[in-house]
Amino acid sequence: MTPTKALVLLVAALGLSACSETTDKTVDRGYDTKDLSHLKAGVWVDPQGCDHWIIDDGAEGYLSLRLDPYGKPVCSGTAPPNTATGGFKRGGHIPDPNSPTTRPRT
């Protein structure tokens, strides 16, 4: 085997190994590690009017497109475009300095 073929095989093997999924994306790996199902989700409506699930635990944020059982986007009209609704900032222990409930009183 020539050095060029060996190098090509090595690069191909490294490239394929990068495709394997080893991280559990259902677990929050931040400050207070827990399963994401324990956090509160809200809905963010994108500019086209389609819904996205949104979770914010204070240190990390999560967003995924809301899909119907057939895999198509849900565009419910629950809020105006570019608006987030629901309790998506609850569920974490890190206070949000922009939230009226955690902002210092003056």
Buried (B, 14 or more C-beta within 10 A) or exposed (E): EEEEEEEEEEEEEEEEEEEEEEEEEEEBEEEEEBEBEEBBBBBBBBEEBBBBBBBBBBEBEBEEEBEEEEEEBBBEEBBEEEEBBBEBBBBBEBEBEEEEEEEEEE
